[in-house]
Every structure is written in C-alpha cells, then in structure tokens.
Amino acid sequence: MNWDKVEGNWRQFKGKVREEWGRLTDDDLDRIAGRRDQLLGRLQESYGITREDAEKRVKRWESDHLRG
C-alpha cells in the first residue's frame, strides 16, 4: 500500500495521525491535507526532530496503518 491511500482518504486518516502525533493542531492537519512531505515538515517543526527522524517515524506509522 502506498501513500495515495492516505491522500485519498485524508479525513479518515486525520484521526490516526492526530493520535500518533498529538502536537499537530487541526490547522496543521488541514495544511497537510494528506501530503506526506507536508507531514514530514510539520513533524520536524512541532517535535524539533531531523528530517531523517521524521521519515523513520512516518515509515513506522505507515507500516502500522497501511497494510495490504
């Protein structure tokens, strides 16, 4: 499964993203709008982490939520 599923069903995935990364605001989630690169950038800003760390966290989230 790829990220297209998240983009196409962003409303459904917003809650799961919010559960994982509670520092993201509703405005952040609206700006992200299912775009992976935007999620990575917001995670970097909100959590003060590197791009590589954000990438690792998102990949882990993908493996948990995008099976099949």
Order of alpha helices (4+ residues) and beta strands (2+ residues): alpha-alpha-alpha-alpha-alpha
